[in-house]
Amino acid sequence: MAANYEQRAVLFLDVLGFKRLINENRQDLIEEALEITCGQHQSNYEVSAFSDNMAVSLPFRHGYELAELIQFASSITLHLLHKGVLSRGGIAVGDLRHKGNFVYGPALVEAYQLESKAATYPRIVLARDAVAKSLQVGGNAQGCEEFIRGFLRTDFDGFDHVHILDHKAAMPFHIMLPPEALGTPGPISFKALIDAKVAAVNKALDNNPATDDHSRAKHEWFRHYTAQYELHYTLVRNPPVAI
């Protein structure tokens, strides 16, 4: 019998250092991150978590679902960083069967391969054809490609990845921002946003010390990425961000 696939956007996320979380009895923070992130987004997501991995997907209805999943990925990544946890992942678009913990299909295989073979650093990379497929199966909504790419950054190796340091990236504001920033009337400044994100990155890197060349390369990539955008937001003059 043929598989009953849907066209879905899927995120495969790997939590790095999960064995240490188990040893420290902190594995429940993964569940907390999922619950809070799911609470910030629509209810049409399917979420499966198993050991140090999770798969999150949603079906195409209006054409913007890939952007929604990218924002989901941004929010949960930043939440984990704030808790001192690094993660890595892949996002693909295509045939998938996902009901509860029952998940399989070519899109999941592709997302897993992106995470395990292409992501390399603590980033979430997109399949090279993910945006094009999204436009095709989503009906090519006007302005959709520009909207999606507004949440992405093209890295040195040509891969697009979720741009968690951009001011438009979704984040758990009330968890990451200090009370004084939240208590200020009006929109939140770029500086408050980048400061919170830089602090989360530094916490996660400090909590996952580099012990070999491979892990040192991951740290170097993340520190370079962070320094680049920390400098950017000290120079750019744009209005604050409302939440």
Disulfide bonds with the S-S distance in Angstrom:
none
